[in-house]
Amino acid sequence: MNILKELTKIFIRSKLEDEKRKLKDKLQKQIITTTSTSVVARNTAYLRIIDTLNGKGIAEVNKIIDKI
């Protein structure tokens, strides 16, 4: 059972990292291509949030899996 939990954690962590990378790429492209200062400010804030919550998000997912 522990092996299954660990494999699930690895799979979910990988998927979360993929989604995070895709979102960061999208936000960075918008920052580069826009002339709107509000879009730049918003996307910069989103990028900071994504970076800050990274470890906490994975920790929460691991807690949920451990409860299963």
N, C-alpha and C positions, 0 to 999 in steps of 0.2 A: 504494500500500500504506500509506503514512503517513497518508493521508486516512482510510482505513478504521480504522486504529489510533486516531486522534484522535476519530473519531466513536464508536468503541467506548468510549473513556475517558469521553466526555461522557455517553453513555447509562448506563454503569455508575455513574458519579458521581451522576447524577440519581436512579437507583434506590436507591443507598445513602443518599442524603439523604432520600428519601421514607420508607424503612424506619426510618431513625434518628428522623425526626420522629414517625412512628406509635408507635414504642417509647417515646419521651420522653413523648408525650401519654398513653399507657397508664400509665406509671409515675407521672406527675404526678396523674392521676385517682385512682390507688390511694392516693397520699399524702394527697390531700384527703379521700377518703371513709373512710379506715380509722381505727380507734381504737387500733390496735396500734402500739406504739413500735418493735417489731422490723421491721415492714413499712416504716415510715417510714425507719428507718435503712438498711435494705437497699436500698430504692428510691433513696434519696438517694445512696448509694454507687454504684449502677448508673448514675445520671444523671451523676455525676462521671466515671466510667469512659468512658461514651459520649462526653462532651465532650473528654476527654483523648486518646482514641484516634482521634478524627475525622480529623485530618490524617495520622496514621501509617497508618491503614487505607486511605485513598485513595492514599497514596504506594505502598503495597504492591501495590494493584490495578494501578496504573500500571506498576510494574516487571514484573508478570506479563504485562501486555498487550504491553509492549515486547519481551519475549522471544519472543512469538509470531511 
